[in-house]
Amino acid sequence: MTLFPLSQLQPSQLYISTAKLAHVLSWWQPPTLATLEPVPIKRLNERVIYTDGHTRAFAAYRLGFTEVPVVWDEDELDWEAYQICVDWCLDAGIRTIGDLEGRVVPPEQYETLWHDRCEAMQTDLALRRMR
């Protein structure tokens, strides 16, 4: 198992859903690093970013862990979209998973604040790529 410090991982998501967090905390038993599914990460420019697993990492942070198990993401993802999301995070002052502490929101708000914003960005990217 490869462990990575939470302080060195850049979020690519602006919010955490309370429902998703409750779900992670309910199945993560006992809450040890050995029982936490690895979080996928990728180097994007000069940063190592989360490509998924923000809620698991946040749960680990909340429980006092300073590192999480990781796996290097080999999937072909839309790196332009991820860069936009990372830029949103940096603009909002989010540089570590702990910076999401004030951004844990109910599922309805998560849908509106995060998913809707991402869908609009994906639509915009698709239109730009068609030109």
Secondary structure, DSSP 8 states (H G I E B T S, - for coil): -EEEEGGG-B---S-EEHHHHHHHHHH--S-SGGGS--EEEEEETTEEEESS-HHHHHHHHHTT-SEEEEEE--S---HHHHHHHHHHHHHTT--SGGGGGGGEE-HHHHIIIIIHHHHHHHHHHHHHHH-
